[in-house]
């Protein structure tokens, strides 16, 4: 099996686990008797854990550039936490299990994203096509788990969640490394990445986007149930959203060539704001399902664009650390978003929370638009010669606006990388 298909297989199995748990865990917490404020605090605690753990996992992956063990280790920790959560009933036990689960989950997505970028090599624009397979498996898993939970209760989600996280660890062992030489230390490289003026503004804008999204998504399933929907309708909402995410991810290379990745990022942020506003007005669960495609489209545009935006600016050999930092903004956003969401929902009701999130989304869109406007990738950011249809972006330290009228071919030749450890690490692959 080609190396890139091994990465795609890892996405598939991992997102079966995510589809079984993400839409239904808030409902599971409610079934355990936890109130809205406590559920919000659990989400904030999970995010705080990931805020610290995600960059740490990324740094470990970069420090041991030829090792395949980082990703499986994170998956095993996550599976152990999920198993503990399956049997937890008391608040203290639930809290401890959530922390363990969050530590493991923090290391899966950013490390897998960085590993995929390594394997794609000069064809990084096709990342969205690899990641889209995860969305496909999410759709199938969420759709099938809804009826299962209706029939057997919320605890049934763990019958899928735990085994799939364990299987993720097994498959991840087969994903090869394409090691590169670091040209900056971990601390220095991280500092260089964050201190780029436009990168700093982009991370702030991303923080606001993810905070608003976390606030809404944390209570979306609960609101569907509160408006009379069951677990099947909850699953349908997430399935519909993910279905619209898939074609966006798959066609992202063509979309970015035509409209520029920067414009797609801004568009994704704006769509999130619109979706939050419409959710505040929803009179029943069916309307929340009907607007779910907006979330899927927005996520496909913003997430894929964001991963590429960060990857293009990562110091050589620090791809995992860079993606860990991007993931950490999600963790911090979830702390801020869900932590405040529980209080806002208690004071203003859930629709009031959604309205506040819409306002935050508008401000976030303005910040992101300012951050990505007219910029060019640093010359040392790519892992090898790159020939792709991408917009020109300038290093923040040299921020010189460049007008873009169409796709531009960019060739970047960084310092030579260290030789790969094996033959299978030498060839970057692409999914066509």
C-alpha positions in Angstrom: 0.0 0.0 0.0 1.4 3.4 -0.9 2.5 5.5 2.2 -0.1 8.2 1.6 -2.9 5.6 1.6 -1.7 4.4 4.9 -2.1 8.0 6.2 -5.6 8.1 4.6 -6.5 4.8 6.3 -5.4 6.3 9.6 -7.8 9.2 9.0 -10.6 6.8 8.2 -10.3 4.8 11.3 -9.7 7.7 13.6 -12.7 9.6 12.3 -14.9 6.6 12.7 -14.1 7.0 16.4 -14.7 10.8 16.3 -18.0 10.3 14.6 -19.1 7.9 17.3 -18.3 10.3 20.1 -18.2 13.9 19.1 -21.9 14.5 18.4 -23.0 12.4 21.4 -20.7 13.0 24.3 -22.6 16.2 25.4 -25.8 14.1 25.4 -23.9 11.4 27.4 -22.9 13.9 30.0 -26.5 15.1 30.3 -27.6 11.4 30.7 -25.1 11.2 33.6 -27.0 14.1 35.3 -24.5 16.9 34.6 -25.8 20.4 34.2 -25.0 22.8 31.4 -22.4 24.7 33.4 -20.6 21.5 34.3 -20.6 20.3 30.7 -19.1 23.6 29.6 -16.4 23.3 32.3 -15.6 19.8 31.2 -15.2 21.0 27.6 -13.0 23.8 28.8 -10.8 21.4 30.9 -10.4 19.2 27.9 -9.3 22.1 25.8 -6.9 23.3 28.5 -5.3 19.9 28.5 -5.0 19.9 24.7 -3.6 23.4 24.8 -0.5 22.1 26.6 -0.4 18.6 25.1 -0.8 19.4 21.4 2.5 21.4 21.0 4.2 18.9 23.3 3.2 16.0 21.0 4.3 18.0 18.0 7.6 18.8 19.5 8.2 15.1 20.4 7.4 14.1 16.8 9.9 16.6 15.5 12.6 15.7 18.1 12.4 12.1 17.1 12.2 12.7 13.3 12.6 9.1 12.2 10.3 7.5 14.8 6.9 6.2 14.0 5.9 5.7 17.6 4.6 9.2 18.5 1.2 8.9 16.7 0.5 5.3 18.0 1.4 6.4 21.5 -1.0 9.3 21.4 -3.8 7.0 20.1 -3.2 4.4 22.9 -3.4 7.2 25.6 -6.7 8.4 24.0 -8.1 4.8 23.9 -7.3 4.3 27.6 -9.0 7.6 28.5 -12.1 6.7 26.5 -12.3 3.3 28.2 -12.1 5.1 31.6 -14.8 7.5 30.5 -17.0 4.6 29.5 -17.2 3.3 33.1 -17.1 6.6 34.9 -20.2 7.7 36.7 -19.2 10.1 39.4 -18.0 13.7 38.5 -14.5 13.2 39.7 -14.0 10.0 37.7 -15.5 11.6 34.7 -13.2 14.6 35.0 -10.1 12.4 35.3 -11.1 10.3 32.3 -11.7 13.5 30.2 -8.2 14.7 31.0 -6.6 11.4 30.0 -8.7 11.2 26.8 -7.8 14.8 26.0 -4.0 14.2 26.4 -4.2 11.5 23.8 -6.5 13.2 21.4 -4.2 16.3 21.4 -1.5 14.2 19.8 -3.4 12.5 17.0 -4.7 15.2 14.6 -1.7 17.6 14.6 0.9 14.8 14.3 -1.1 13.0 11.6 -1.6 16.3 9.7 2.1 17.0 9.8 3.0 13.4 8.8 0.6 13.7 5.8 2.2 16.9 4.7 5.6 15.2 4.9 4.4 12.4 2.6 2.7 14.7 0.1 6.0 16.6 -0.3 5.7 19.0 -3.2 2.0 18.2 -3.6 0.8 19.7 -0.4 -2.3 21.3 -2.0 -3.8 17.8 -2.1 -3.9 17.5 1.7 -7.6 18.2 1.6 -8.2 15.1 -0.5 -6.5 12.9 2.0 -8.3 14.5 4.9 -11.6 14.2 3.2 -11.5 10.4 3.7 -11.7 11.2 7.4 -14.9 13.2 6.9 -16.4 10.4 4.9 -15.9 7.9 7.7 -17.2 10.5 10.2 -20.4 10.7 8.2 -20.9 7.0 8.2 -20.0 6.6 11.9 -22.3 9.4 13.1 -25.2 8.2 11.0 -25.0 4.6 12.3 -24.3 5.5 15.9 -27.4 7.6 16.3 -29.9 4.7 16.0 -27.5 2.5 18.2 -27.6 5.1 20.9 -31.4 5.5 20.6 -31.7 1.7 21.1 -29.1 1.1 23.8 -28.4 4.4 25.5 -25.5 6.9 25.3 -23.0 4.4 26.7 -23.2 2.4 23.4 -21.0 5.1 21.8 -18.0 3.6 23.6 -18.5 0.3 21.8 -17.2 2.0 18.7 -15.1 4.8 20.2 -12.6 2.7 22.2 -11.9 -0.1 19.7 -11.4 2.5 16.8 -8.9 4.6 18.8 -7.0 1.4 19.6 -7.1 0.4 15.9 -5.8 3.9 15.0 -2.7 3.2 17.0 -2.1 0.0 15.1 -2.6 1.5 11.6 -0.5 4.5 12.5 2.5 2.3 13.0 2.6 1.6 9.3 2.8 5.3 8.3 6.4 6.1 7.4 8.4 9.2 8.3 10.1 11.4 5.7 12.6 12.9 8.1 14.0 16.4 7.5 16.9 18.3 9.1 15.9 21.0 11.6 17.4 24.4 10.8 16.1 25.9 14.1 15.8 24.6 17.6 12.3 23.8 18.9 12.1 26.9 21.1 13.7 29.2 18.5 11.6 27.8 15.7 8.4 28.1 17.6 9.3 31.7 18.6 10.0 32.5 15.0 6.7 31.1 13.8 4.6 32.9 16.4 6.4 36.3 16.1 5.8 36.6 12.4 3.3 39.6 12.5 0.8 38.2 10.0 1.1 34.7 11.6 0.4 36.2 15.0 -2.7 38.0 13.7 -3.8 34.8 11.9 -3.6 32.8 15.1 -5.6 35.5 17.0 -8.2 35.4 14.3 -8.3 31.6 14.3 -8.6 31.7 18.1 -11.8 33.7 17.7 -13.2 31.5 14.9 -12.6 28.3 16.9 -13.9 29.9 20.1 -17.2 30.8 18.5 -17.4 27.4 16.8 -16.7 25.6 20.1 -19.3 27.6 21.9 -22.0 26.7 19.4 -21.0 23.1 18.7 -20.7 22.3 22.4 -24.5 23.0 22.8 -25.7 22.2 19.3 -26.6 18.6 20.1 -28.2 19.6 23.4 -30.4 22.2 21.7 -31.6 19.7 19.1 -32.7 17.4 22.0 -34.2 20.4 23.9 -36.3 21.3 20.8 -37.7 17.7 20.7 -35.2 15.8 18.6 -33.7 12.5 19.4 -30.2 11.0 19.1 -30.9 10.1 15.5 -31.7 13.7 14.6 -28.5 14.7 16.4 -26.5 12.3 14.3 -28.2 13.5 11.2 -27.2 17.1 11.9 -23.5 16.2 12.1 -23.8 13.8 9.1 -25.3 16.5 6.9 -22.6 19.0 8.0 -19.8 16.5 7.2 -21.3 15.6 3.9 -20.8 19.2 2.7 -17.3 19.3 4.2 -16.1 16.4 2.0 -16.5 18.0 -1.5 -15.0 21.3 -0.2 -11.9 19.4 1.0 -11.7 17.3 -2.1 -11.8 20.3 -4.5 -9.7 22.7 -2.3 -6.7 22.6 -4.7 -8.9 23.8 -7.6 -10.7 26.3 -5.5 -7.5 27.8 -4.1 -6.0 28.0 -7.6 -9.0 30.0 -8.8 -9.9 32.1 -5.8 -6.7 31.9 -3.6 -6.4 30.1 -0.3 -6.5 33.4 1.6 -10.0 34.2 0.2 -11.2 30.8 1.1 -10.0 31.2 4.6 -11.9 34.4 5.0 -15.0 32.9 3.3 -15.0 30.0 5.7 -14.8 32.3 8.7 -17.7 34.4 7.4 -19.9 31.3 6.8 -19.3 30.2 10.4 -20.7 33.6 11.5 -23.8 33.2 9.3 -24.5 29.7 10.6 -24.3 30.8 14.2 -26.8 33.6 13.5 -29.3 31.2 11.9 -28.9 28.7 14.7 -29.9 31.4 17.2 -33.2 31.8 15.2 -34.0 28.1 14.8 -37.5 27.2 16.1 -37.0 23.4 16.0 -34.4 20.7 15.6 -35.2 20.2 11.9 -34.0 23.8 11.2 -30.8 23.1 13.0 -30.3 20.1 10.7 -31.1 22.2 7.7 -28.4 24.8 8.4 -25.8 22.2 9.2 -24.3 22.2 5.7 -23.0 25.8 6.4 -20.9 24.4 9.2 -19.5 21.7 7.0 -18.6 24.1 4.2 -17.1 26.6 6.5 -15.0 24.0 8.3 -13.7 22.5 5.0 -12.6 26.0 3.8 -11.1 27.2 7.1 -9.4 24.1 8.4 -7.8 23.0 5.2 -6.7 26.5 4.4 -5.4 27.0 7.9 -3.3 23.8 7.9 -1.8 24.9 4.6 -1.2 28.5 5.8 0.7 27.3 8.8 2.6 24.6 7.0 3.9 27.1 4.5 5.4 29.1 7.3 6.8 26.3 9.5 10.6 26.5 10.1 12.4 23.5 8.4 11.9 20.3 10.4 9.3 21.8 12.7 6.1 20.8 10.8 4.7 18.9 13.8 5.4 21.7 16.2 3.8 24.2 13.8 0.7 22.1 13.5 0.7 21.6 17.2 0.6 25.3 17.7 -2.3 25.7 15.3 -4.1 22.9 17.1 -3.3 24.6 20.4 -5.2 27.7 19.3 -8.2 25.3 19.0 -7.6 24.2 22.6 -7.4 27.7 23.9 -10.4 28.7 21.9 -12.4 25.8 23.4 -11.4 26.9 26.9 -12.6 30.4 26.2 -15.6 29.4 24.0 -17.1 26.5 26.0 -16.1 27.9 29.4 -18.0 31.1 28.7 -20.7 29.3 26.7 -22.0 27.4 29.8 -22.4 30.7 31.6 -23.9 32.6 28.7 -26.3 29.7 27.9 -27.4 29.7 31.6 -28.0 33.5 31.5 -29.3 34.1 28.0 -30.5 30.6 26.9 -28.8 28.5 24.2 -30.2 30.7 21.3 -28.7 33.7 23.1 -25.4 32.0 23.2 -25.6 31.3 19.5 -26.3 35.0 18.8 -23.3 36.1 20.8 -21.1 33.6 18.9 -22.3 35.1 15.6 -21.1 38.6 16.7 -17.7 37.1 17.7 -17.6 35.4 14.3 -18.0 38.6 12.4 -15.1 40.2 14.3 -13.0 37.1 13.7 -13.6 37.3 10.0 -12.3 40.9 10.0 -9.1 39.8 11.9 -8.5 36.8 9.6 -9.0 39.0 6.5 -6.4 41.5 7.7 -3.9 38.7 8.6 -3.9 36.9 5.3 -4.2 40.0 3.0 -1.4 40.1 0.4 1.3 38.1 2.0 4.3 35.5 0.6 5.6 32.2 2.1 9.0 32.3 3.7 11.6 30.7 1.5 12.7 28.2 4.1 9.2 27.0 4.8 8.8 24.2 2.3 10.2 20.7 2.7 11.5 20.6 -0.9 11.1 22.2 -4.3 7.5 23.2 -4.7 5.6 23.7 -8.0 2.0 24.5 -7.1 -0.8 26.8 -8.0 -0.7 29.0 -4.9 -1.0 32.7 -4.2 2.2 34.5 -3.5 2.6 35.3 0.2 5.5 37.4 1.7 7.3 36.8 5.0 5.8 38.9 7.7 9.1 40.5 8.4 9.2 41.8 4.8 5.4 42.3 4.4 5.2 43.7 0.9 1.7 43.4 -0.6 1.7 41.7 -3.9 -1.3 42.0 -6.2 -2.7 38.6 -7.3 -4.6 38.3 -10.5 -4.5 34.5 -10.9 -2.6 31.3 -10.0 1.2 31.7 -9.7 3.8 28.9 -9.9 6.2 29.1 -7.0 9.5 27.2 -6.8 11.2 27.1 -3.4 14.5 25.4 -2.7 15.3 25.2 1.0 18.6 23.8 2.4 19.0 20.1 1.7 17.2 17.7 4.0 18.9 14.8 5.8 18.7 11.5 3.8 15.6 9.3 4.5 15.9 6.2 6.6 14.4 3.8 4.1 13.3 3.5 0.5 9.6 4.0 1.3 10.4 7.4 3.0 12.0 8.8 -0.2 9.0 9.1 -2.5 6.3 11.7 -1.7 2.9 10.4 -2.8 -0.3 12.0 -3.8 -3.9 11.0 -4.0 -5.2 12.0 -7.4 
